[in-house]
Amino acid sequence: MVLIVLLLLAYSVSRILYRIWRTYQCPHTSVITDFWRGRLSQSTAEYQHLISHLGICEQCQERLHRLRKGLPIEDHLIE
């Protein structure tokens, strides 16, 4: 019984850590472009990831800002 509880706990912790790690991954430029053009459905995980990520990543905020201004987006910013 203790082993089952420990396995469930380990699984839960790994899911939480994965979500945190995923939040810090910069999305591809096409995702930001689709978001800006309204082609990214709000019900998708990709949309939720982008919204969470934009709240913490200044580089991606700058990419979105450049897109809004009609300036070229530089892909090297995500590396």
N, C-alpha and C positions, 0 to 999 in steps of 0.2 A: 504493500500500500504506500509506503514512504517513497519507494522508487517511482511509482506512478506520479505522485505529487511533485517530486523533484524533476521528472521529465516534463511535466506540464509547465512548471515554473521556468525551466530552462528554455522551453519553446517560446513562452510568453516574453521572456527577456530578450531572446534573439530576435523576435519580431519587432520589438520596440527599438532595439539597436539598429536594425535594418532600416526602419523608417527614419530614424535620425540621420543615419549615414546617407540615405537617399535624398533627404532634404538638402544636403550640401552639394549634391552633384549638379553641375550646370547643365541645363537642357540644351539641345541642339538649336541652332539659329532658326531652323524651320518651325520649331515649336513656338518660339517667341513671335515669329512672323505670323503664324496661324492665329495666335492669341490676339495680336494687334488687329488683324483683319477680321476677327469675329468668326473664324473657322474652327475654333477649338471649343467643343461642347463642354459646358460647365459640369456635366455629369461624369466626365472621364477622370481617371486617375492622373492622366497627364496634366490636365488643367489644375487639379488640386496640388500636384507637385509644383507646378510653375508658380502658382499663387504663394505657396509656402516659401519657395525658394527666393522669389522676388523680395520677400520680406527681410531676407538676411544677406543677400548677395549684391554688393554695390556694382560689381562688374556687369551682372545681368540687368540691373536697373539702368546702367549706362547704355547697354545694348538696346533696351527697349526705348530709352530716351532718344537715342540716335535714329532708331527706326521711325519714331513719331515725327522727328524733324526732317526726315527724308534723307538722312546722311547714310553713307555706307556702314554696314555692320562688319566689324573685323572679327573673324572667327578665332584669331589667335588669342583673344581676350579670355577664352574659356580654358585655355591650357595652363 
